[in-house]
Structures are given as C-alpha cells and as structure tokens.
Amino acid sequence: MIRIGHVSLHVKDQEQALKFYTEKVGFVKKHDVSAGAYRWLTVTAPGTEGPEVVLEPMAFPPTAAYQQALYEAGIPATQFMVDDLAREHARMKALGVAFKSDPMDVGPAVIAAFDDTCGNWIQLAQLKR
C-alpha cells in the first residue's frame, strides 16, 4: 500500500515558518537536519505518526514565482483538515493569524484560508458528516 509520508510547502524563511507552524498552527517539529545553507525541516500534527510537512526553502528560483502567483490569485498552497473549524478559526485569530474570510460553507465542507506569513494561503477544511 502506498501512503503519504511527506508533503512539501515552500516558504520564504524556514525559521519563520517553523515558528508560525509550531506556535500558531499547533504542529510539532519532527525533523531538523542541516543541509548546507538550508535545513531538512518537517512538522507534523502532535501525537501522530502521520504525514509530515516539509518546510522547503525557496532555493529553486521558479518556486518563488509560482508561490507568488498562487498567493496573488488567492489560491491555497495546501489544505489541512480539522474536526472543528469554528474552534480552530477562533483560536488562531486570537493568536493574530490573518484569515481571508470567516469560515464559509461550500457544500460538503466548511473552509477558511489563512496567511502563513511565509508567502502562502493555507486552507483549513472541516468535512460535513
């Protein structure tokens, strides 16, 4: 069986991203390995052995243009699932996280996107049951 181990998220500053994703989102650092000028840096949801998000440096020039185009178009770079979007939205707003809008009902899910301060819109989604 194939499973997801890592997903990449390009960030403008790895240290800033680590701080944001651990202090505001609530992830925990999993790996932090020096790789020359950059780091192999991953975060994951606490208490899981699930997929890790690799906080990738933008060392390859086309990634910066792609990231900027997504951001300017308001397109999320990735999506994270939550059990209670209203609770997470309120918690993160209280920590100063900037959201594009309040949670929106889009049929099978409720969604909201936030600015990760590292060049990305990130979408949170709660599936309706």
PAVO-478520 format. One record per residue: chain; residue in three letters; z, y, x of N, C-alpha, C, O in turn. Coordinates in Angstrom, 3 decimals, padded with zeros to 6 digits. Each point is the difference from the previous one (the first is absolute). Layout:
<pts>
   unit   code        n_Z        n_Y        n_X       ca_Z       ca_Y       ca_X        c_Z        c_Y        c_X        o_Z        o_Y        o_X
      A    ALA          Z          Y          X          Z          Y          X          Z          Y          X          Z          Y          X
...
</pts>
This chain:
<pts>
   unit   code        n_Z        n_Y        n_X       ca_Z       ca_Y       ca_X        c_Z        c_Y        c_X        o_Z        o_Y        o_X
      A    MET    000.000   -001.178    000.840    000.000    001.178   -000.840    000.000    001.240    000.884    000.772    000.094    000.954
      A    ILE   -001.634    000.844   -001.275   -000.033    001.277    000.704    000.995    000.936   -000.667    000.099    000.041   -001.226
      A    ARG    000.642    000.714    002.041    000.946    000.962   -000.545   -000.090    001.301    000.785   -000.514    000.027    001.119
      A    ILE    001.006    001.025   -001.702   -000.027    001.306    000.652    001.175    000.095    000.958    001.145   -000.218   -000.394
      A    GLY   -001.421    000.542    001.639    001.053    000.168    001.000    000.230    001.465    000.325    001.137    000.469    000.047
      A    HIS   -002.236    000.250    000.176    000.079    001.402    000.378   -001.109    000.777   -000.689   -001.104   -000.508   -000.197
      A    VAL    001.409    001.732   -000.162   -001.015    000.941   -000.478    000.147    001.268    000.834    001.111    000.399    000.349
      A    SER   -002.225    000.219   -000.038    000.017    001.184    000.851    000.007    001.277   -000.830   -000.671    000.100   -001.027
      A    LEU    001.435    000.855    001.490    000.023    001.335   -000.582   -000.083    000.981    001.160    000.919    000.076    000.816
      A    HIS   -002.001    000.668   -000.739   -000.164    000.950    001.098    000.845    001.243   -000.254    000.010    000.555   -001.100
      A    VAL    000.694   -000.136    002.137    000.908    001.146   -000.103   -000.257    000.960    001.150   -000.414   -000.400    001.088
      A    LYS    000.668    001.671   -001.354   -000.223    001.029    001.018    001.033   -000.070    001.120   -000.308    000.326    001.146
      A    ASP    001.519   -000.746   -001.465    001.093   -000.023    000.976    000.865   -001.219   -000.307    000.614   -000.076   -001.065
      A    GLN   -000.567   -000.869    001.989    000.736   -001.234   -000.265    001.499    000.233   -000.191    000.607   -000.614   -000.877
      A    GLU   -000.009    001.480    001.672    001.443    000.229   -000.128    000.326    000.665   -001.335    000.961   -000.377   -000.670
      A    GLN   -001.769    001.370    000.288    000.190    000.657   -001.297   -000.173   -001.010   -001.133    000.756    000.016   -000.971
      A    ALA   -001.746   -000.886    001.098   -000.246   -001.022   -001.026    001.174   -000.958   -000.097    000.433   -000.343   -001.101
      A    LEU    000.087   -000.093    002.241    001.149   -000.917   -000.015    001.184    000.650   -000.710    000.660   -000.637   -000.820
      A    LYS   -000.398    001.879    001.129    001.112    000.718   -000.626   -000.226    000.110   -001.509    000.917   -000.258   -000.780
      A    PHE   -002.127    000.638    000.361   -000.287    000.152   -001.424    000.131   -001.333   -000.733    000.666   -000.079   -001.033
      A    TYR   -001.291   -000.953    001.556   -000.027   -001.278   -000.708    001.347   -000.715   -000.014    000.255   -000.809   -000.892
      A    THR    000.611    001.093    001.866    001.334   -000.605   -000.032    000.992    000.878   -000.775    000.806   -000.521   -000.771
      A    GLU   -000.855    001.830    000.963    000.983    000.872   -000.637   -000.353    000.394   -001.430    000.903    000.175   -000.819
      A    LYS   -002.167   -000.033    000.497   -000.398    000.458   -001.338   -000.467   -001.151   -000.888    000.410   -000.097   -001.157
      A    VAL   -001.260   -000.769    001.688   -000.525   -001.107   -000.806    001.037   -001.116   -000.116    000.123   -000.630   -001.051
      A    GLY    000.622    000.387    002.128    001.027   -001.038   -000.041   -000.389   -001.294    000.691    000.689   -001.010   -000.142
      A    PHE   -001.792    001.030    000.895   -000.387   -001.173    000.765    000.904   -000.115    001.229    000.747    000.925    000.319
      A    VAL   -000.820   -002.056    000.359    000.741   -000.205    001.244   -000.993   -000.287    001.121   -001.058   -000.589   -000.219
      A    LYS    001.424    001.017    001.418   -000.850   -000.275    001.162    000.063   -001.485    000.314    001.079   -000.590    000.044
      A    LYS   -002.241   -000.009    000.172   -000.071   -001.427    000.318   -000.343   -000.207    001.473    000.689   -000.736    000.706
      A    HIS   -001.767    001.393   -000.243   -000.427   -000.133    001.397   -000.254    001.387    000.587   -000.493    000.900   -000.680
      A    ASP    000.839   -000.753    001.947   -000.253    001.246    000.721   -000.250   -000.378    001.450    000.933   -000.118    000.794
      A    VAL   -002.210   -000.073   -000.458   -000.385   -000.482    001.316   -000.897    001.044    000.664   -000.985    000.444   -000.590
      A    SER    001.326   -000.059    001.809   -000.816    000.953    000.736   -001.384   -000.585    000.241   -000.147   -001.164    000.374
      A    ALA   -000.863    001.996   -000.596   -001.390   -000.400    000.248   -000.700    001.139    000.728   -000.982    000.559   -000.489
      A    GLY    001.496   -000.230    001.651   -000.543    001.124    000.768    000.440    001.309   -000.606    001.197    000.248   -000.147
      A    ALA   -002.159    000.600   -000.210    000.319    001.307   -000.579    000.498   -000.108   -001.438    000.553    000.956   -000.543
      A    TYR   -000.747   -002.105   -000.064    000.374   -000.189   -001.399    000.956   -001.182   -000.122    000.441   -000.566    001.000
      A    ARG   -000.132    000.207   -002.238    000.914   -001.117   -000.256   -000.601   -000.904   -001.068   -000.743    000.449   -000.874
      A    TRP    001.081   -001.731    000.963   -000.262   -000.907   -001.105    001.271    000.090   -000.835    001.032   -000.580    000.338
      A    LEU   -001.133    001.321   -001.435    001.158    000.420   -000.778   -000.197   -000.449   -001.437   -000.974    000.378   -000.650
      A    THR    001.911   -001.193    000.152   -000.128   -000.491   -001.371    001.271    000.248   -000.790    001.101    000.051    000.549
      A    VAL   -001.285    000.101   -001.856    001.113    000.111   -000.945   -000.249   -000.991   -001.129   -001.127   -000.439   -000.229
      A    THR    002.204    000.098   -000.471   -000.105   -000.928   -001.116    001.107    000.307   -001.002    000.937    000.742    000.296
      A    ALA   -001.061   -001.319   -001.473    001.043    000.169   -001.007    001.268   -000.699    000.490   -000.082   -001.079    000.587
      A    PRO    001.247    001.675   -000.819    001.244   -000.620    000.473    000.248   -001.344   -000.685   -000.296   -000.182   -001.181
      A    GLY    000.847   -000.752    001.957    000.378   -001.292   -000.550   -001.161   -000.931   -000.285    000.152   -000.972   -000.741
      A    THR   -001.322    001.258    001.325   -001.157   -000.859   -000.251   -000.611   -000.459    001.312    000.215    000.609    001.048
      A    GLU   -000.954   -001.654   -001.118   -000.842   -000.431    001.111   -001.455    000.212   -000.392   -000.909   -000.616    000.557
      A    GLY    000.711    001.494   -001.520   -001.322    000.250   -000.551   -000.896    000.779    000.932    000.308    000.147    001.183
      A    PRO   -001.411    000.354   -001.701   -000.962    000.731    000.818    000.638    001.204    000.690    000.934    000.619   -000.511
      A    GLU   -001.470   -000.311    001.686    000.447    001.157    000.758   -001.093    001.057   -000.017   -001.189   -000.322    000.002
      A    VAL    001.598    001.581   -000.017   -000.930    001.118    000.100   -000.005    000.437    001.460    001.032    000.382    000.551
      A    VAL   -002.210   -000.445    000.067   -000.155    000.461    001.378   -000.287    001.496   -000.043   -001.001    000.426   -000.576
      A    LEU    001.869    000.363    001.178   -000.188    001.453    000.072   -000.907    000.276    001.195    000.458    000.202    001.125
      A    GLU   -001.746   -000.200   -001.406   -001.039    000.066    001.027   -000.222    001.427    000.496   -000.115    000.925   -000.804
      A    PRO    000.054   -000.741    002.126   -000.368    001.319    000.523   -001.478    000.257   -000.249   -000.800   -000.935   -000.053
      A    MET    000.445    002.186   -000.098   -001.406    000.347   -000.213   -000.680    000.229    001.349   -000.428    001.111    000.312
      A    ALA    000.336   -002.167    000.475   -000.589    000.085    001.329   -001.517   -000.130   -000.040   -000.669    000.402    000.952
      A    PHE    000.115   -000.944   -002.014   -001.443   -000.168   -000.151   -000.496    001.176   -000.833    000.334    000.075   -001.183
      A    PRO   -001.119    000.850    001.747   -000.362    001.252   -000.676   -000.476   -000.122   -001.454    000.393    000.834   -000.815
      A    PRO   -001.205   -001.809    000.446   -000.435   -000.051   -001.404    001.137   -000.188   -001.006   -000.154    000.335   -001.174
      A    THR    001.288   -000.866    001.622    001.102   -000.185   -000.954    000.532    001.332   -000.503    000.393    000.105   -001.161
      A    ALA   -000.374    000.904    002.005    000.491    001.315   -000.419   -000.901    000.598   -001.078    000.489    000.562   -000.981
      A    ALA   -001.804   -000.683    001.164   -000.939    000.537   -000.990    000.128   -000.761   -001.325   -000.013    000.603   -001.074
      A    TYR    000.135   -001.911    001.161    000.145   -000.824   -001.205    001.297    000.343   -000.730    000.002    000.188   -001.216
      A    GLN    001.103   -000.108    001.965    001.289    000.324   -000.605   -000.048    001.371   -000.672    000.487    000.153   -001.120
      A    GLN   -001.055    000.825    001.778   -000.082    001.353   -000.558   -000.847    000.009   -001.268    000.350    000.672   -000.970
      A    ALA   -001.458   -001.407    000.967   -000.863   -000.050   -001.182    000.730   -000.627   -001.181   -000.089    000.502   -001.120
      A    LEU    000.808   -001.591    001.360    000.784   -000.620   -001.071    001.039    000.975   -000.538    000.142    000.168   -001.211
      A    TYR    000.584    000.473    002.126    001.071    000.911   -000.395   -000.548    001.157   -000.830    000.538    000.319   -001.060
      A    GLU   -001.607    000.305    001.544   -000.577    001.149   -000.709   -000.545   -000.394   -001.375    000.004    000.811   -000.926
      A    ALA   -000.467   -002.043    000.793   -000.498   -000.487   -001.291    001.128   -000.475   -000.911   -000.232   -000.332   -001.163
      A    GLY    001.460    000.301    001.699    001.142   -000.448   -000.795    000.057   -001.501   -000.190    000.634   -000.483   -000.938
      A    ILE   -001.289   -000.264    001.816   -000.054   -001.453   -000.112    001.112   -000.617    000.838    000.087    000.274    001.197
      A    PRO    000.765   -001.101   -001.797    001.068   -000.637    000.772   -000.547   -000.934    001.085   -000.981   -000.714   -000.210
      A    ALA    001.631    000.739    001.360   -000.372   -000.883    001.106    000.413   -001.433   -000.276   -000.637   -000.939    000.478
      A    THR    001.701    000.769   -001.248    000.470   -001.335   -000.380    000.916    000.139   -001.208    000.287    001.104   -000.463
      A    GLN    000.160   -002.240   -000.030    000.879   -000.027   -001.180    001.169   -000.933    000.265   -000.171   -001.087    000.552
      A    PHE    001.347    001.516   -000.945    001.194   -000.831    000.068    000.488   -000.252   -001.417   -000.055    000.889   -000.850
      A    MET    000.524   -002.085    000.601    000.496   -000.382   -001.320    001.498    000.283   -000.095    000.732   -000.140    000.980
      A    VAL   -000.291    000.538   -002.163    001.411    000.236   -000.269    000.365   -000.641   -001.330   -000.858   -000.210   -000.857
      A    ASP    002.140   -000.098    000.693    000.473   -000.566   -001.262    000.317    001.086   -001.019   -000.152   -000.211   -001.204
      A    ASP    000.596    001.380    001.686    000.392    001.093   -000.895   -000.527    001.307    000.581    000.659    000.630    000.827
      A    LEU   -001.841   -000.231   -001.259   -000.641    001.186    000.556    000.787    001.268   -000.297    000.107    000.876    000.859
      A    ALA    000.439   -000.766   -002.049    000.768    001.204   -000.342    001.178    000.175    000.961    000.276    001.106    000.463
      A    ARG    000.411   -002.209   -000.170    001.151    000.062    000.922   -000.445    000.378    001.408    000.613    000.863    000.627
      A    GLU   -001.686   -001.505   -000.115   -000.475    000.295    001.356   -000.529    001.423    000.110    000.234    000.679    000.999
      A    HIS   -000.938   -000.234   -002.014   -000.521    001.367   -000.027    001.158    000.997    000.080   -000.041    000.934    000.801
      A    ALA    001.056   -001.126   -001.614    001.157    000.904    000.002    000.734   -000.049    001.341    000.384    001.042    000.531
      A    ARG   -000.187   -002.236    000.016    000.710   -000.158    001.277   -000.752    000.710    001.120    000.592    000.738    000.787
      A    MET   -001.894   -000.967   -000.723   -000.786    000.581    001.077   -000.149    001.518   -000.152    000.025    000.724    000.996
      A    LYS   -000.178   -000.239   -002.226   -000.069    001.451   -000.213    001.295    000.665    000.452   -000.028    001.084    000.583
      A    ALA    001.161   -001.728   -000.850    001.289    000.540    000.423    000.099    000.082    001.530    000.760    000.808    000.534
      A    LEU   -001.529   -001.646    000.161   -000.033    000.024    001.464   -001.045    000.971    000.538   -000.180    000.110    001.213
      A    GLY   -000.515    000.600   -002.117   -000.973    000.997    000.417   -001.425   -000.500    000.117   -000.854    000.711    000.528
      A    VAL    000.574   -001.910   -001.004   -001.361   -000.531    000.069   -000.868    000.723   -001.036    000.401    000.170   -001.151
      A    ALA   -001.595    000.252    001.579   -000.922    000.728   -000.876   -000.939   -000.976   -000.707   -000.722   -000.758    000.648
      A    PHE    000.739    000.783   -001.959   -000.881   -000.820   -000.826   -001.125    000.862   -000.553    000.186    001.189   -000.259
      A    LYS   -001.371   -001.805    000.077   -001.129    000.703   -000.608    000.274    000.297   -001.460   -000.432    001.028   -000.521
      A    SER    001.152   -001.928   -000.146    000.302    000.170   -001.420    001.169   -000.882   -000.357    000.443   -000.827    000.797
      A    ASP    000.053    001.013   -002.004    001.011   -000.915   -000.510   -000.674   -001.342   -000.282   -001.228   -000.066   -000.063
      A    PRO    002.008   -001.004   -000.106   -000.607   -001.297   -000.310   -000.927    000.094   -001.210    000.299    000.662   -000.995
      A    MET   -001.454   -001.361    001.121   -001.019    000.016   -001.054   -000.264   -001.422   -000.486   -000.098   -000.936    000.793
      A    ASP   -000.015    000.796   -002.103   -000.361   -001.276   -000.609   -001.518   -000.144    000.106   -000.742    000.863   -000.469
      A    VAL    000.283   -001.953    001.087   -001.438   -000.231    000.154   -000.413   -001.337   -000.624   -000.927   -000.652    000.482
      A    GLY    001.601    000.255   -001.534   -000.336   -001.254   -000.682    000.892   -001.139    000.462    001.117   -000.145   -000.498
      A    PRO   -001.586   -000.669    001.440    000.805   -001.150    000.425    001.128    000.354    000.965    000.801   -000.863    000.359
      A    ALA   -000.732    002.125    000.062    001.014    000.403    000.976    000.378    001.457   -000.197   -000.670    000.753   -000.707
      A    VAL    001.766   -000.381    001.357    000.410    001.389    000.119   -000.102    000.306    001.487    000.460   -000.783    000.831
      A    ILE   -001.067    001.933   -000.490   -000.230    000.319    001.407    000.456    001.416    000.327    000.124    000.847   -000.884
      A    ALA    000.122   -000.610    002.150    000.284    001.337    000.540   -000.352   -000.047    001.477    000.227   -001.014    000.661
      A    ALA   -000.783    002.108   -000.137   -000.366    000.053    001.420    000.801    001.082    000.704    000.228    001.082   -000.540
      A    PHE    000.198   -001.402    001.768    000.764    000.960    000.797   -000.682    000.245    001.335   -000.803   -000.806    000.469
      A    ASP    001.147    001.948    000.136   -000.485    000.387    001.317    000.962   -000.575    001.034    001.197    000.287   -000.032
      A    ASP   -001.721   -001.096    000.945    000.888   -000.638    000.981    000.281    000.879    001.221    000.630   -000.466    000.949
      A    THR   -001.068    001.694   -000.948    000.177    000.980    001.080   -000.731   -000.394    001.277    000.136    000.674    001.021
      A    CYS   -000.907   -001.751   -001.063   -000.712   -000.497    001.175   -001.503   -000.067   -000.246   -000.734   -000.666    000.730
      A    GLY    000.276    001.388   -001.801   -001.416    000.076   -000.284   -000.502   -000.884   -001.123   -001.208   -000.119   -000.201
      A    ASN    002.119   -000.506   -000.535   -000.413   -000.947   -001.035    000.629    000.282   -001.356    001.140    000.453   -000.094
      A    TRP   -001.905   -000.731   -000.948    000.567   -000.168   -001.333    000.304   -001.485   -000.129   -000.833   -000.840    000.341
      A    ILE    002.015    000.518   -000.830    000.393   -001.384   -000.213    000.325   -000.152   -001.490    000.757    000.789   -000.566
      A    GLN   -001.330   -001.794   -000.044    000.225   -000.215   -001.434    001.093   -001.042   -000.215    000.019   -001.050    000.643
      A    LEU    000.878    001.363   -001.554    000.984   -000.973   -000.472   -000.477   -000.487   -001.361   -000.532    000.781   -000.788
      A    ALA    000.718   -002.060    000.509   -000.422   -000.553   -001.279    001.049   -000.961   -000.538    000.583   -000.799    000.733
      A    GLN   -000.367    000.905   -002.029    000.870   -000.932   -000.718   -000.859   -000.655   -001.078   -000.469    000.667   -000.923
      A    LEU    000.273   -001.962    001.046   -000.774   -000.714   -001.004    000.809   -000.126   -001.281    001.215   -000.198    000.033
      A    LYS   -001.899    000.316   -001.151    000.669   -000.189   -001.280    000.104   -001.496   -000.257   -000.900   -000.759    000.359
      A    ARG    001.961    000.347   -000.960    000.189   -001.422   -000.263   -000.096   -000.260   -001.478    000.132   -001.144   -000.436
</pts>
